[in-house]
Amino acid sequence: MPEVIVYLLEGRTLEDKRALVKDLTAAVVKNIGAPAEAVTVSLVETAKTSKGKGGVLFSDMKPR
């Protein structure tokens, strides 16, 4: 039972998350031959006020 865990900042749409889960599942099926129903994908979202990079919170960074 393969499991993929993705850490990402909050803010993606439900459609974006559905597409990501679908594509990751397809990649696991293609590359290791696991059946799709055995693949678990967990999306772990973090608030921009709770994560930083280079000493700066993501909430304090300029948008790209």
Backbone as numpy.savetxt, mean C-alpha at the origin, in Angstrom:
# Nx Ny Nz CAx CAy CAz Cx Cy Cz
0.20 -19.38 1.83 -0.64 -18.21 1.83 0.25 -16.96 1.83
0.58 -16.41 0.67 1.41 -15.23 0.61 0.67 -14.00 1.14
1.42 -13.15 1.80 0.85 -11.89 2.30 1.76 -10.74 1.89
1.15 -9.69 1.37 1.87 -8.48 0.97 1.38 -7.36 1.88
2.32 -6.65 2.49 1.97 -5.53 3.36 2.55 -4.26 2.75
1.68 -3.27 2.55 2.09 -2.01 1.94 1.85 -0.89 2.95
2.89 -0.15 3.28 2.77 1.01 4.15 2.69 2.25 3.26
1.68 3.08 3.49 1.53 4.28 2.68 0.86 5.37 3.49
1.08 6.60 3.03 0.44 7.73 3.68 -1.04 7.74 3.32
-1.86 8.20 4.25 -3.29 8.28 4.00 -3.57 9.26 2.87
-4.76 9.11 2.28 -5.18 10.07 1.29 -5.51 9.50 -0.08
-5.26 8.22 -0.30 -5.60 7.62 -1.59 -7.10 7.35 -1.64
-7.64 7.36 -2.83 -9.07 7.06 -2.99 -9.31 5.56 -2.86
-10.56 5.21 -2.63 -10.93 3.80 -2.57 -10.63 3.11 -3.89
-10.85 3.81 -5.00 -10.56 3.25 -6.32 -9.07 2.97 -6.48
-8.22 3.90 -5.99 -6.77 3.69 -6.04 -6.37 2.45 -5.25
-6.94 2.29 -4.07 -6.60 1.15 -3.22 -7.10 -0.16 -3.83
-8.28 -0.14 -4.41 -8.78 -1.35 -5.09 -7.84 -1.77 -6.21
-7.41 -0.79 -7.01 -6.52 -1.08 -8.14 -5.18 -1.62 -7.65
-4.66 -1.06 -6.58 -3.39 -1.53 -6.03 -3.50 -2.96 -5.54
-4.54 -3.26 -4.80 -4.74 -4.63 -4.29 -4.88 -5.61 -5.46
-5.63 -5.23 -6.47 -5.81 -6.10 -7.64 -4.48 -6.36 -8.35
-3.70 -5.29 -8.58 -2.43 -5.43 -9.29 -1.40 -6.23 -8.48
-1.34 -5.99 -7.18 -0.39 -6.74 -6.34 -0.76 -8.22 -6.31
-2.04 -8.51 -6.21 -2.49 -9.91 -6.22 -2.10 -10.57 -7.53
-2.33 -9.88 -8.65 -1.98 -10.43 -9.96 -0.48 -10.68 -10.07
0.34 -9.80 -9.50 1.79 -9.97 -9.55 2.23 -11.20 -8.76
1.63 -11.41 -7.60 1.97 -12.59 -6.80 1.55 -13.86 -7.53
0.35 -13.87 -8.10 -0.12 -15.03 -8.85 0.83 -15.33 -10.01
1.19 -14.30 -10.76 2.07 -14.47 -11.92 3.46 -14.97 -11.54
4.02 -14.40 -10.48 5.42 -14.67 -10.17 5.68 -15.86 -9.27
4.73 -16.24 -8.44 4.99 -17.41 -7.58 3.94 -18.50 -7.73
2.94 -18.26 -8.56 1.97 -19.30 -8.86 0.94 -19.57 -7.79
0.83 -18.68 -6.81 -0.19 -18.87 -5.78 -1.56 -18.55 -6.37
-2.60 -19.25 -5.93 -3.94 -18.90 -6.39 -4.35 -17.54 -5.81
-5.09 -16.77 -6.59 -5.48 -15.42 -6.16 -6.19 -15.43 -4.81
-7.03 -16.44 -4.60 -7.79 -16.47 -3.35 -6.92 -16.72 -2.12
-5.67 -17.11 -2.32 -4.75 -17.34 -1.20 -3.91 -16.12 -0.88
-3.96 -15.09 -1.72 -3.12 -13.90 -1.55 -3.84 -12.88 -0.67
-3.15 -12.45 0.38 -3.68 -11.41 1.26 -2.85 -10.15 1.06
-3.52 -9.02 0.88 -2.85 -7.72 0.76 -3.37 -6.84 1.87
-2.46 -6.30 2.68 -2.84 -5.38 3.75 -2.28 -4.00 3.42
-3.15 -3.00 3.46 -2.73 -1.61 3.27 -2.73 -0.95 4.63
-1.57 -0.50 5.05 -1.42 0.13 6.36 -1.20 1.62 6.11
-2.23 2.40 6.41 -2.16 3.84 6.16 -1.73 4.59 7.42
-0.91 5.59 7.22 -0.41 6.42 8.31 -0.77 7.87 8.02
-1.20 8.57 9.04 -1.50 9.99 8.90 -0.22 10.76 8.60
-0.33 11.80 7.79 0.85 12.62 7.45 1.43 13.31 8.68
0.63 13.44 9.73 1.10 14.04 10.97 1.81 13.03 11.86
1.83 11.76 11.44 2.43 10.70 12.25 3.62 10.03 11.60
4.13 10.63 10.52 5.28 10.04 9.83 6.13 11.15 9.26
7.43 10.95 9.31 8.34 11.96 8.78 9.49 11.36 8.02
10.20 12.22 7.32 11.38 11.80 6.56 12.39 12.94 6.63
13.63 12.60 6.89 14.67 13.63 6.96 14.44 14.62 8.09
13.78 14.18 9.14 13.54 15.04 10.29 12.34 15.96 10.16
11.55 15.78 9.11 10.40 16.65 8.86 9.15 15.80 8.70
8.07 16.18 9.38 6.80 15.48 9.21 6.30 15.67 7.78
5.66 14.65 7.25 5.10 14.75 5.89 4.06 15.87 5.83
3.36 16.11 6.93 2.36 17.18 6.94 3.00 18.57 6.80
4.27 18.68 7.11 4.98 19.96 7.02 5.72 20.13 5.70
5.72 19.09 4.87 6.42 19.18 3.57 5.53 19.82 2.52
6.16 20.45 1.57 5.42 21.03 0.45 4.87 19.90 -0.41
3.64 20.04 -0.91 3.11 19.01 -1.81 3.94 18.94 -3.09
4.04 17.75 -3.65 4.81 17.58 -4.89 3.99 17.94 -6.08
